[in-house]
Amino acid sequence: MDDKQNKDNTPEPDAGEYITILMGYFRPATDEKDATHYLTTAEVCDAIKRLDPGSGIRSEHVYNAMLAAGFQYGCRPGSVGLDFRWLLHDK
C-alpha cells in the first residue's frame, strides 16, 4: 500500500496546499525570539477544517506539511512548562 493512501485506497489529503497559502502571510521564524506568532498543530488543523470541512485533514498531515515547508516548533519565551507551538513570523 502506498504511504499516501488510506486503507480504502483513497488518496491521503494534502495539507501542503493550505500551508502554501499560510506562507503567503507568514514565513518560518528562525527561533523563538524571531517568531511573531505561535500556533499549535491543532489550531492550524482547525483553521483548515473551518475553511474546508470535507478536506479530511488530520493533525499528522498538518505536522508533516509544516515540517516540509521549513517551519520549526518551540516554546514561547516566558512560557511555563512544555507547550510546543509552530514558530511563524509575519511577512
C-alpha positions in Angstrom: 0.0 0.0 0.0 1.3 3.4 -0.9 2.1 5.6 2.1 -0.1 8.4 0.6 -3.2 6.3 0.5 -5.7 5.3 3.2 -6.7 1.7 3.9 -9.6 2.1 1.5 -7.2 3.2 -1.3 -8.4 6.8 -1.3 -5.5 9.3 -1.5 -4.4 11.0 1.7 -5.4 14.6 2.0 -2.6 17.1 1.1 -2.2 19.8 3.7 0.7 21.3 1.6 -1.7 23.4 -0.4 -3.1 25.0 2.7 0.4 25.6 4.2 1.4 27.3 0.9 -1.5 29.7 1.4 -0.3 30.2 5.0 3.1 31.1 3.7 1.6 34.0 1.8 1.3 35.7 5.2 4.0 34.1 7.3 7.5 32.7 6.9 9.2 30.2 9.2 10.7 32.0 12.2 14.4 31.4 12.8 13.9 30.8 16.5 11.5 31.6 19.4 12.6 35.2 19.7 12.1 35.8 15.9 8.6 34.5 16.0 5.6 36.9 15.9 3.0 34.1 16.1 2.9 30.8 17.9 0.3 28.3 16.6 -0.4 24.7 17.7 -0.8 21.9 15.2 -4.5 21.7 16.3 -5.0 25.4 15.7 -3.7 25.1 12.1 -5.7 21.9 11.6 -8.9 23.5 12.9 -8.5 26.6 10.7 -8.2 24.3 7.6 -11.3 22.3 8.7 -13.3 25.6 9.1 -12.2 26.6 5.6 -12.8 23.2 4.0 -14.8 20.8 6.3 -14.6 18.0 3.8 -10.8 18.1 3.4 -10.1 15.1 5.7 -7.1 16.9 7.0 -5.7 15.5 10.3 -3.1 16.7 12.7 -0.4 14.4 11.3 -1.0 15.9 7.8 -0.5 19.4 9.2 2.6 18.4 11.1 4.3 16.8 8.1 3.4 19.7 5.8 4.6 22.3 8.3 7.9 20.5 8.6 8.3 20.1 4.9 7.7 23.8 4.4 10.6 24.6 6.8 8.7 25.5 9.9 10.0 24.5 13.3 8.4 24.3 16.7 9.4 25.5 20.1 8.1 27.1 23.3 7.1 30.7 23.6 9.5 32.8 25.5 8.4 33.0 29.1 6.0 30.0 28.9 5.9 27.7 31.9 6.2 24.0 31.1 6.3 22.3 27.7 3.9 23.9 25.3 5.3 23.3 21.8 4.0 25.6 19.0 4.9 26.3 15.4 7.1 29.4 15.1 5.8 31.9 12.5 7.0 35.3 11.5 4.8 38.0 9.8 5.8 38.8 6.3 
